[in-house]
Amino acid sequence: MSTRFISQSNNHGGALVSKGESALGYRFWAGSLQVGGNGHMSFLSLMATEDNTSVTVTLPNGTNTLSGQTGTININLFGRGQSYVIAVENSTSGVIGSLIESNKPIVVNSGSGVGSFAVGSAGAGGQDFGVDQLVGAELVGSEYIFVKGNGNNSWENVLLIADQNNTEININGSPYTLNGNQVTLNEGDYLIIEGDKYVNRNMYVSTN
């Protein structure tokens, strides 16, 4: 099942695709586009699939939610189907790298309204809605192939979030280096790979 939506101004659109049973999990990392404009937000939403579900959300350092929450948020969902939403406004990183853990299977969506990975003013000239249903860390892999769309390099980017410490990043079969050093991420760290790394409109990313 999928849903597509567009803003009242017709300037921004988005889509959300259900991942079915693959969406059920106990440990997730939230991602989103980067946001920077006034009133622009990133968010994560979680829903219990069983009664009496306990969830812990660990926000990145320095992240403040719309309701003033910081650090670790403990959530009790007493009924199956009960949900909880966390939103962050006017923060470039927003919810990126937030860790969601539960004692029973939950479903998590995360995204932005609106944002971009475009270089410069957090997406000037290329903002949109970006929403996805996440899969749990137990389904996270070490090899991915990304396919480039019809956008510019500045926003045809890839967001990676590490699930383990000392995660080395390789792009198209070679170590990804910055300032002469291979990029290595620790748990919860994220990396945005620019769109100029595609080869024939494909980008192969692997980790150790």
PyMOL commands that set and color helices and strands:
alter all, ss='L'
color gray80, all
select helices_A, chain A and resi 20-23+137-139+195-197
alter helices_A, ss='H'
color red, helices_A
select strands_A, chain A and resi 2-6+13-17+25-29+41-48+53-58+72-77+83-89+99-115+128-133+143-147+158-161+167-171+174-175+177-178+181-182+184-185+190-193+202-207
alter strands_A, ss='S'
color yellow, strands_A
deselect
rebuild
show_as cartoon
